[in-house]
Amino acid sequence: MVPPKMRNMNTQFQTSSVNRSSYRKRYKQILSVFARHGFDLTMDKFQQKHRFFQSRKLKNAETSTGLTPAVHLRLALEELGPTFIKLGQILTTRPDLLAPEYIQELSKLQDEVPPAPWEAIRAVITEELGDEPEHKFAKIDLLPLAAASLGEVHAAVLNNGDEVVVKVQRPNIQTVIETDLAILKDLAALAQRTEWGEQNQPAEIAEPFAVSLLNELDYCREGRSADRFRTNFTGDETIHIPIVYWDYSTRRVLVMERLTGMKVDDLPALDKAGYDRKKLALNSVSIISKEVLQYGFYHADPHAGNMVVMSGGVIGLMDFGMMGELSKREHQSLTRLLICASDLDAEDMVNELIRLSVTGSGVIRARLVSDLDQLLQEYAGKTLKEFNFQELMTEFTTLITRHHMSLSAKWWMLIKTVVMMEGLGQQLDPGFDWYSVAKPIAQQMKWQMLVPNADWGKAILRQGKDWGEFLTQLPRASRQLMDKIEYDQPFDFQLRDSEKMVSELGRLINRLSLSIIVAALVVGLSVLIATAANGSPLKILIAIGFLGVLVLSIWLIVSMVRGR
């Protein structure tokens, strides 16, 4: 069975279907929990906003000696359940929003809950698969391998003998999540009115978080992500992606191949089994480097619980519910930023940040270049063992805050993913350096961006439409201009320094000629490159043709410079 096609999902979270009675009850519970942990000021503001709280006096905040506000925040999020636990985990990727002590404390959030009653899980499987689990599987364990706030994972055996895991969504969790997200959207709108909110735009944080969390509830999407990931790494013997059994999978039930092995962070067990930890570190970090730099589609939750070391040292990757994806433009910008960083080129890094709209109107460019150059120079003299990506990101975050720059949640998630993978690599091999793996891949991407390829041809063909429209309209516009001249009609055009203007016009025509000739040749070569097989004689002829284009371009440029 093929995976279900991707549905067209609304990018904005809708709250109209949320039951208002459940909403109010849950809202009161949320405010009570925060109040009990000492967040009184926020509660007072909310009471002024919502009338149904004005007649109900919230309990006075209970204080616990020895507990910091950061600990109270973590405890409050854990008490409030899955939505708020996920929110806390997302906030750990935003050092621009929270102080380091809050980031450190929220990193301890654990999404582990007691398992749901088997009869409730059984009912979900029966409803989704159209038959009782005892008939669909030769064996299924009643106790889960893992139980999280959104779902549980049970070991099972198919009727053909394949060992699988069955991921089942908790009953009614969709309603709970939608209610919580509606409340978070309201809270974000209120926070938007504060001075902090004007600077950090919490509404823009809440929206993608809501969409991301709802996506995690769609197990078909997770299965498609696993299939896409497996396709990207086809032929790579260092990684194994579990097979999705689509005949048994739906939006709330996902059946995948069961991976067996050792936990990637169980160092004593790895040493006892004789695995080369240096090689494991290289392979695990190489995976994230390829994900990000080659494919722009990466596993955004690569903690040790989602990775196992299988037979032969192969890395088995699990849980594809949280994925990150970069557009082609973002992918290329990231590659250029890494290349500029490796060349210690702060000026071009700032240019790239401007292209990404990271810098605002209030940024002083010269000062930003100076600070960024100082940061690059600080790390330039360090050996690979001394280089620490997490420390670099901490200083980079400080620089971003100082210059009032704004990175989207997507980029913060990517940074957190890379930091997690570097931490795992250093845990396996204390002398490991992530940058030593990423740099060769970035250089390879650099050449792919520079050498003519099919993407060049597509871009030129798209621009060719604009040139075609211009050339089509040029005769008519020229005739209208000539008619005005012939009949002595006035037009808003002044000729000054006519000789200089004619000279400039000639140069412009030469440049236009150069563009058209080179564009035509590059399009032709691009098509040939895309169709020619590797190692064929045609590749050699294409290379010769490309050199010819370069020679022709240089000759025309020299001619223009000389004024011919």
C-alpha positions as CSV (number, residue, x, y, z in Angstrom):
1,M,0.0,0.0,0.0
2,V,1.3,3.4,-0.9
3,P,1.2,6.2,1.7
4,P,-1.7,8.6,1.7
5,K,-1.2,11.7,-0.3
6,M,-0.3,14.9,1.6
7,R,-3.4,16.9,2.3
8,N,-3.7,20.6,1.8
9,M,-3.5,21.8,5.4
10,N,-4.4,25.3,6.5
11,T,-1.3,27.0,7.8
12,Q,-3.3,28.9,10.4
13,F,-4.7,27.2,13.5
14,Q,-8.5,27.5,13.7
15,T,-10.2,27.8,17.1
16,S,-13.8,28.0,16.1
17,S,-14.5,24.3,16.8
18,V,-13.3,24.5,20.4
19,N,-16.0,24.0,23.0
20,R,-16.3,27.2,24.9
21,S,-17.4,25.5,28.2
22,S,-14.3,23.2,28.1
23,Y,-12.3,26.2,27.1
24,R,-13.3,28.2,30.2
25,K,-12.8,25.3,32.6
26,R,-9.4,24.6,31.2
27,Y,-8.5,28.3,31.2
28,K,-9.3,28.6,34.9
29,Q,-7.2,25.5,35.6
30,I,-4.2,26.9,33.7
31,L,-4.4,30.3,35.5
32,S,-4.7,28.5,38.8
33,V,-1.6,26.4,38.2
34,F,0.5,29.4,37.2
35,A,-0.8,31.4,40.2
36,R,0.1,28.6,42.5
37,H,3.6,28.7,41.2
38,G,4.0,32.4,41.9
39,F,3.1,34.1,38.5
40,D,0.6,36.6,40.0
41,L,1.2,39.6,37.9
42,T,0.3,37.7,34.7
43,M,-2.8,36.3,36.4
44,D,-4.1,39.8,37.3
45,K,-3.8,41.0,33.8
46,F,-5.7,38.0,32.6
47,Q,-8.5,38.6,35.1
48,Q,-9.0,42.1,33.8
49,K,-9.5,40.6,30.3
50,H,-11.9,37.8,31.0
51,R,-15.1,38.5,32.9
52,F,-15.8,35.0,33.9
53,F,-12.7,35.1,36.2
54,Q,-13.7,38.3,38.0
55,S,-16.3,36.5,40.2
56,R,-13.9,33.7,41.0
57,K,-11.0,34.4,43.3
58,L,-7.9,32.5,42.3
59,K,-5.9,30.8,45.1
60,N,-3.0,32.7,46.5
61,A,0.3,31.6,45.0
62,E,2.0,28.9,47.1
63,T,5.7,29.4,47.5
64,S,8.2,26.6,47.9
65,T,11.4,27.5,49.7
66,G,14.5,26.8,47.7
67,L,12.8,26.6,44.3
68,T,13.8,29.2,41.7
69,P,11.3,30.8,39.3
70,A,12.7,28.7,36.5
71,V,12.0,25.5,38.5
72,H,8.4,26.8,39.2
73,L,7.9,27.3,35.5
74,R,9.0,23.8,34.7
75,L,6.8,22.3,37.4
76,A,3.8,24.3,36.1
77,L,4.3,23.1,32.5
78,E,4.6,19.5,33.6
79,E,1.5,19.8,35.7
80,L,-0.5,21.3,32.8
81,G,0.2,18.4,30.5
82,P,1.2,17.6,26.9
83,T,0.6,20.9,25.2
84,F,2.6,22.9,27.7
85,I,5.4,20.3,28.0
86,K,5.8,20.5,24.2
87,L,5.8,24.3,24.5
88,G,8.5,24.2,27.1
89,Q,10.6,21.9,24.9
90,I,10.2,24.3,22.0
91,L,11.2,27.3,24.2
92,T,14.5,25.6,25.0
93,T,15.4,26.3,21.3
94,R,14.8,30.1,21.9
95,P,17.7,31.5,23.9
96,D,16.7,34.9,22.5
97,L,13.5,34.8,24.5
98,L,14.5,33.1,27.8
99,A,17.4,33.6,30.2
100,P,19.9,30.7,30.3
101,E,18.7,29.4,33.7
102,Y,15.2,29.0,32.2
103,I,16.6,27.2,29.1
104,Q,18.6,24.8,31.3
105,E,15.6,24.1,33.6
106,L,13.1,23.5,30.8
107,S,15.6,21.1,29.1
108,K,14.7,18.7,32.0
109,L,11.1,18.5,30.9
110,Q,10.1,14.8,30.5
111,D,7.3,13.7,28.3
112,E,6.6,10.5,30.2
113,V,3.2,9.6,31.6
114,P,1.5,6.5,32.9
115,P,0.0,4.3,30.1
116,A,-3.6,4.6,29.2
117,P,-5.9,1.6,30.0
118,W,-5.5,-1.1,27.4
119,E,-9.2,-1.2,26.6
120,A,-9.0,2.5,25.6
121,I,-6.0,1.9,23.4
122,R,-7.6,-1.3,22.0
123,A,-10.7,0.8,21.0
124,V,-8.6,3.3,19.1
125,I,-6.8,0.5,17.1
126,T,-10.2,-1.2,16.4
127,E,-11.7,2.0,15.2
128,E,-8.8,3.0,13.0
129,L,-8.0,-0.4,11.5
130,G,-11.5,-1.7,11.2
131,D,-10.9,-4.8,13.2
132,E,-9.8,-5.9,16.6
133,P,-6.0,-5.9,17.2
134,E,-6.1,-9.6,18.1
135,H,-7.1,-10.3,14.5
136,K,-4.8,-7.8,12.8
137,F,-1.7,-8.9,14.7
138,A,-0.3,-12.3,15.6
139,K,0.8,-10.8,18.9
140,I,0.6,-7.4,20.6
141,D,1.9,-6.6,24.0
142,L,-0.6,-5.0,26.3
143,L,2.0,-3.0,28.2
144,P,3.7,-0.3,26.1
145,L,7.4,0.0,25.4
146,A,7.0,3.8,25.9
147,A,4.1,6.0,27.0
148,A,4.1,9.7,26.2
149,S,1.5,12.4,26.4
150,L,0.4,12.1,22.8
151,G,0.6,8.4,22.3
152,E,1.9,5.0,23.3
153,V,4.2,2.5,21.5
154,H,3.4,-1.2,21.8
155,A,5.5,-4.1,20.5
156,A,3.7,-6.5,18.1
157,V,4.2,-9.2,15.5
158,L,2.4,-9.3,12.2
159,N,0.7,-12.4,10.9
160,N,3.6,-12.9,8.5
161,G,6.1,-12.9,11.4
162,D,7.5,-9.4,11.0
163,E,8.3,-7.7,14.3
164,V,6.9,-4.2,14.5
165,V,6.0,-1.4,16.8
166,V,2.5,0.0,17.0
167,K,2.2,3.7,17.8
168,V,-1.3,4.5,19.0
169,Q,-2.7,8.0,19.7
170,R,-4.2,8.5,23.2
171,P,-8.0,8.7,23.2
172,N,-9.5,12.2,22.9
173,I,-6.0,13.8,22.9
174,Q,-6.9,15.8,19.8
175,T,-9.7,17.7,21.7
176,V,-7.3,18.4,24.6
177,I,-4.6,19.8,22.3
178,E,-7.0,21.9,20.3
179,T,-8.5,23.5,23.5
180,D,-5.0,24.2,24.9
181,L,-3.8,25.7,21.6
182,A,-6.9,28.0,21.6
183,I,-6.0,29.2,25.0
184,L,-2.3,29.7,24.1
185,K,-3.4,31.7,21.1
186,D,-5.4,34.0,23.4
187,L,-2.5,34.3,25.9
188,A,-0.2,35.2,23.1
189,A,-2.5,37.9,21.9
190,L,-2.6,39.4,25.4
191,A,1.2,39.2,25.8
192,Q,1.5,40.9,22.4
193,R,0.3,44.1,24.1
194,T,3.1,44.3,26.6
195,E,6.6,45.8,26.0
196,W,8.1,42.3,25.9
197,G,5.4,41.2,23.4
198,E,6.1,44.1,21.0
199,Q,9.7,43.1,20.9
200,N,9.3,39.3,20.7
201,Q,6.0,38.9,18.9
202,P,4.6,35.9,20.8
203,A,1.6,35.6,18.4
204,E,4.1,34.7,15.7
205,I,5.6,32.0,17.9
206,A,2.2,30.5,18.9
207,E,1.0,30.1,15.3
208,P,3.8,27.8,14.0
209,F,3.9,26.0,17.3
210,A,0.2,25.1,17.0
211,V,0.6,23.9,13.4
212,S,3.7,21.8,14.4
213,L,1.9,20.2,17.3
214,L,-1.2,19.4,15.2
215,N,1.1,17.9,12.6
216,E,2.5,15.5,15.3
217,L,-1.0,14.2,15.8
218,D,-1.1,13.1,12.1
219,Y,0.7,9.8,12.0
220,C,0.4,9.6,8.3
221,R,2.5,12.7,8.0
222,E,5.1,11.0,10.3
223,G,5.1,7.9,8.1
224,R,5.6,10.0,4.9
225,S,8.5,11.8,6.7
226,A,10.2,8.4,7.4
227,D,9.7,7.3,3.8
228,R,11.2,10.6,2.5
229,F,14.1,10.3,4.9
230,R,14.8,6.7,3.8
231,T,14.8,7.8,0.2
232,N,17.3,10.5,0.9
233,F,19.7,8.1,2.6
234,T,19.3,5.3,0.1
235,G,22.7,3.5,-0.3
236,D,24.1,4.9,3.0
237,E,25.1,1.9,5.1
238,T,25.7,3.9,8.3
239,I,22.0,4.6,8.9
240,H,18.8,2.5,9.0
241,I,15.3,4.0,8.7
242,P,12.4,1.7,9.8
243,I,9.9,0.5,7.2
244,V,6.4,1.9,7.4
245,Y,3.6,-0.7,7.1
246,W,1.0,1.4,5.3
247,D,-1.7,-1.4,5.3
248,Y,-1.8,-1.1,9.1
249,S,-1.3,2.7,9.4
250,T,-3.8,5.5,9.7
251,R,-3.9,9.1,11.1
252,R,-4.0,7.8,14.7
253,V,-2.2,4.4,14.3
254,L,1.3,4.0,12.9
255,V,2.9,0.6,12.4
256,M,6.7,0.5,11.7
257,E,9.5,-2.0,11.6
258,R,10.9,-2.6,15.1
259,L,14.6,-1.6,15.6
260,T,16.6,-3.5,18.1
261,G,20.0,-2.5,19.4
262,M,21.8,-0.5,22.2
263,K,21.1,3.0,23.2
264,V,23.5,5.3,21.5
265,D,24.4,7.0,24.9
266,D,24.9,3.7,26.8
267,L,28.7,4.0,26.7
268,P,29.5,1.0,29.0
269,A,27.4,-1.3,26.8
270,L,28.9,0.0,23.6
271,D,32.4,-0.5,25.0
272,K,31.6,-4.0,26.2
273,A,30.3,-4.9,22.7
274,G,33.5,-3.6,21.2
275,Y,32.0,-0.7,19.1
276,D,34.4,2.0,17.9
277,R,32.9,5.1,19.6
278,K,35.0,7.4,17.5
279,K,33.4,5.9,14.4
280,L,29.9,6.1,15.9
281,A,30.4,9.8,16.7
282,L,31.5,10.4,13.1
283,N,28.6,8.6,11.6
284,S,25.9,10.1,13.9
285,V,27.1,13.7,13.3
286,S,27.6,13.0,9.6
287,I,23.9,12.1,9.4
288,I,22.8,15.5,10.7
289,S,25.3,17.2,8.4
290,K,23.9,15.5,5.4
291,E,20.3,16.0,6.5
292,V,20.8,19.7,6.8
293,L,23.4,20.6,4.2
294,Q,22.5,18.2,1.4
295,Y,18.8,17.6,1.7
296,G,17.4,20.5,3.8
297,F,15.1,18.0,5.5
298,Y,16.2,16.9,9.0
299,H,15.2,15.0,12.1
300,A,14.5,17.8,14.6
301,D,14.5,15.7,17.8
302,P,17.7,13.6,17.6
303,H,18.0,12.8,21.3
304,A,19.6,9.5,22.4
305,G,16.1,7.9,23.0
306,N,15.4,8.2,19.3
307,M,18.7,6.5,18.2
308,V,19.9,3.0,18.6
309,V,23.2,1.3,17.6
310,M,22.3,-1.8,15.6
311,S,24.4,-4.7,14.5
312,G,27.6,-3.6,12.7
313,G,27.5,-0.2,14.2
314,V,24.6,1.0,12.0
315,I,22.7,4.0,13.5
316,G,18.9,3.3,13.7
317,L,16.8,6.4,13.8
318,M,13.2,6.5,15.2
319,D,10.3,8.9,15.8
320,F,9.8,11.2,12.8
321,G,7.0,13.2,14.3
322,M,9.1,16.4,14.6
323,M,10.9,17.3,11.4
324,G,12.6,20.4,10.1
325,E,12.7,21.6,6.5
326,L,14.5,24.4,4.7
327,S,13.3,25.9,1.5
328,K,15.8,25.9,-1.4
329,R,16.5,29.5,-0.8
330,E,17.1,28.9,2.9
331,H,19.2,25.9,2.1
332,Q,21.4,27.9,-0.2
333,S,21.7,30.7,2.3
334,L,22.8,28.4,5.1
335,T,25.4,26.9,2.8
336,R,26.7,30.4,1.9
337,L,26.8,31.4,5.6
338,L,28.9,28.3,6.5
339,I,31.2,29.1,3.6
340,C,31.6,32.7,4.7
341,A,32.2,31.6,8.3
342,S,34.9,29.1,7.2
343,D,36.5,31.9,5.1
344,L,36.2,34.3,8.1
345,D,34.3,36.7,5.9
346,A,32.1,38.8,8.2
347,E,31.1,41.2,5.4
348,D,29.5,38.6,3.3
349,M,27.9,36.9,6.3
350,V,26.1,40.2,7.0
351,N,25.1,40.4,3.3
352,E,23.5,37.0,3.6
353,L,21.7,37.8,6.9
354,I,20.3,40.9,5.1
355,R,19.0,38.6,2.3
356,L,17.3,36.4,4.9
357,S,15.6,39.5,6.3
358,V,17.2,38.7,9.7
359,T,18.4,42.3,10.2
360,G,15.9,45.1,10.9
361,S,16.0,48.7,9.8
362,G,17.6,49.7,13.1
363,V,20.7,47.6,12.6
364,I,24.0,49.5,12.2
365,R,25.7,47.5,9.5
366,A,29.3,48.6,10.2
367,R,29.0,47.8,13.9
368,L,27.4,44.4,13.1
369,V,30.2,43.5,10.7
370,S,32.8,44.5,13.3
371,D,31.2,42.4,16.1
372,L,30.7,39.4,13.8
373,D,34.3,39.7,12.6
374,Q,35.5,39.8,16.2
375,L,33.5,36.6,16.9
376,L,34.9,34.8,13.9
377,Q,38.5,35.8,14.7
378,E,38.0,34.6,18.3
379,Y,37.4,31.1,17.1
380,A,39.7,31.2,14.1
381,G,42.8,30.3,16.2
382,K,41.3,27.4,18.0
383,T,42.1,23.8,17.3
384,L,39.4,21.4,16.4
385,K,39.4,20.0,20.0
386,E,39.0,23.5,21.4
387,F,36.1,24.4,19.1
388,N,32.7,24.1,20.7
389,F,29.6,24.7,18.6
390,Q,27.4,25.3,21.6
391,E,29.6,28.0,23.0
392,L,29.8,29.7,19.6
393,M,26.0,29.6,19.4
394,T,25.7,31.2,22.8
395,E,27.9,34.1,21.8
396,F,26.1,34.3,18.4
397,T,22.8,34.6,20.3
398,T,24.2,37.4,22.4
399,L,25.3,39.2,19.2
400,I,21.8,38.7,17.7
401,T,20.1,40.2,20.8
402,R,22.5,43.1,21.0
403,H,21.8,44.1,17.4
404,H,18.0,43.5,17.6
405,M,18.1,40.9,14.9
406,S,15.3,38.4,14.5
407,L,15.7,34.8,13.6
408,S,12.6,32.7,12.9
409,A,11.6,29.7,15.0
410,K,12.8,27.5,12.1
411,W,16.4,28.7,12.4
412,W,16.4,28.3,16.2
413,M,15.2,24.8,15.9
414,L,18.0,24.0,13.5
415,I,20.6,25.5,15.8
416,K,19.2,23.4,18.7
417,T,19.3,20.3,16.5
418,V,23.0,20.8,15.6
419,V,23.9,21.6,19.2
420,M,22.2,18.3,20.3
421,M,24.1,16.3,17.7
422,E,27.4,17.9,18.5
423,G,26.8,17.1,22.2
424,L,26.1,13.4,21.3
425,G,29.2,13.3,19.2
426,Q,31.4,14.7,22.0
427,Q,29.8,12.3,24.5
428,L,30.8,9.4,22.2
429,D,34.2,10.9,21.5
430,P,35.3,13.8,23.7
431,G,37.8,15.0,21.0
432,F,35.1,15.1,18.3
433,D,34.4,18.3,16.3
434,W,31.2,18.7,14.4
435,Y,32.6,21.4,12.1
436,S,35.3,19.0,10.8
437,V,32.5,16.9,9.3
438,A,30.3,19.7,8.1
439,K,33.0,21.8,6.3
440,P,33.7,19.3,3.5
441,I,30.0,18.9,2.8
442,A,29.6,22.7,2.7
443,Q,32.5,22.9,0.3
444,Q,30.8,20.3,-1.9
445,M,27.6,22.3,-1.8
446,K,29.6,25.4,-2.8
447,W,30.8,23.8,-6.0
448,Q,27.3,22.6,-6.8
449,M,26.1,26.1,-6.5
450,L,28.9,27.5,-8.7
451,V,29.0,24.9,-11.5
452,P,26.3,25.2,-14.2
453,N,23.5,22.7,-13.6
454,A,19.9,22.0,-14.4
455,D,18.7,24.5,-11.7
456,W,20.6,27.2,-13.6
457,G,18.7,26.3,-16.7
458,K,15.4,26.4,-15.0
459,A,16.1,29.8,-13.5
460,I,17.2,31.2,-16.8
461,L,14.1,29.8,-18.5
462,R,11.9,31.5,-15.9
463,Q,13.7,34.8,-16.5
464,G,13.4,34.2,-20.2
465,K,9.6,34.8,-19.9
466,D,10.3,38.3,-18.7
467,W,12.8,38.9,-21.5
468,G,10.3,37.5,-24.0
469,E,7.6,39.9,-22.8
470,F,10.1,42.8,-22.9
471,L,11.2,42.0,-26.5
472,T,7.5,41.6,-27.5
473,Q,6.5,45.0,-26.2
474,L,9.7,46.7,-27.5
475,P,8.6,47.2,-31.2
476,R,5.2,48.6,-30.2
477,A,6.8,51.0,-27.6
478,S,9.4,52.0,-30.2
479,R,6.8,52.7,-32.8
480,Q,4.8,54.9,-30.4
481,L,7.9,56.8,-29.6
482,M,8.8,57.3,-33.3
483,D,5.2,58.5,-34.1
484,K,5.5,61.2,-31.4
485,I,8.8,62.3,-32.9
486,E,7.4,62.3,-36.5
487,Y,4.3,64.3,-35.6
488,D,6.2,66.6,-33.3
489,Q,4.2,65.5,-30.3
490,P,5.6,66.4,-26.9
491,F,6.9,63.7,-24.6
492,D,8.7,63.8,-21.3
493,F,12.2,63.0,-22.4
494,Q,15.3,65.1,-22.2
495,L,18.6,64.5,-24.0
496,R,21.6,65.8,-22.3
497,D,25.2,65.0,-23.2
498,S,24.0,63.1,-26.2
499,E,27.4,61.7,-27.2
500,K,27.9,60.3,-23.7
501,M,24.4,58.9,-23.8
502,V,25.0,57.2,-27.2
503,S,28.2,55.7,-25.8
504,E,26.4,54.4,-22.7
505,L,23.6,53.0,-24.9
506,G,26.2,51.1,-27.0
507,R,27.7,49.6,-23.9
508,L,24.2,48.7,-22.7
509,I,23.5,46.9,-26.0
510,N,26.8,45.0,-25.7
511,R,25.9,43.9,-22.2
512,L,22.5,42.8,-23.3
513,S,24.0,40.9,-26.2
514,L,26.4,39.2,-23.8
515,S,23.6,38.3,-21.5
516,I,21.5,36.7,-24.3
517,I,24.4,34.8,-25.8
518,V,25.7,33.5,-22.5
519,A,22.2,32.7,-21.3
520,A,21.4,30.7,-24.4
521,L,24.6,28.7,-24.2
522,V,24.2,28.0,-20.5
523,V,20.6,26.8,-21.0
524,G,21.9,24.4,-23.7
525,L,24.7,23.2,-21.6
526,S,22.5,22.8,-18.6
527,V,20.0,20.6,-20.5
528,L,22.9,18.5,-21.8
529,I,24.4,18.1,-18.3
530,A,21.0,17.0,-16.9
531,T,20.6,14.4,-19.7
532,A,24.1,13.1,-20.1
533,A,25.1,9.9,-18.3
534,N,28.0,9.9,-15.9
535,G,31.3,9.1,-17.6
536,S,29.9,9.5,-21.1
537,P,32.0,11.3,-23.8
538,L,29.3,13.9,-24.0
539,K,30.3,15.1,-20.5
540,I,33.8,15.9,-21.9
541,L,32.3,17.9,-24.8
542,I,30.0,19.7,-22.4
543,A,33.0,20.7,-20.3
544,I,34.8,22.0,-23.5
545,G,31.7,23.9,-24.4
546,F,31.6,25.4,-20.9
547,L,35.2,26.6,-21.3
548,G,34.2,28.1,-24.7
549,V,31.4,30.1,-23.0
550,L,33.9,31.4,-20.5
551,V,36.4,32.4,-23.2
552,L,33.6,34.1,-25.2
553,S,32.4,36.0,-22.1
554,I,35.8,37.2,-21.3
555,W,36.4,38.4,-24.8
556,L,33.1,40.3,-24.9
557,I,33.8,41.8,-21.5
558,V,37.3,43.0,-22.7
559,S,35.7,44.4,-25.8
560,M,33.2,46.4,-23.7
561,V,35.9,47.7,-21.5
562,R,37.8,48.9,-24.5
563,G,34.6,50.6,-25.8
564,R,34.4,48.5,-29.0
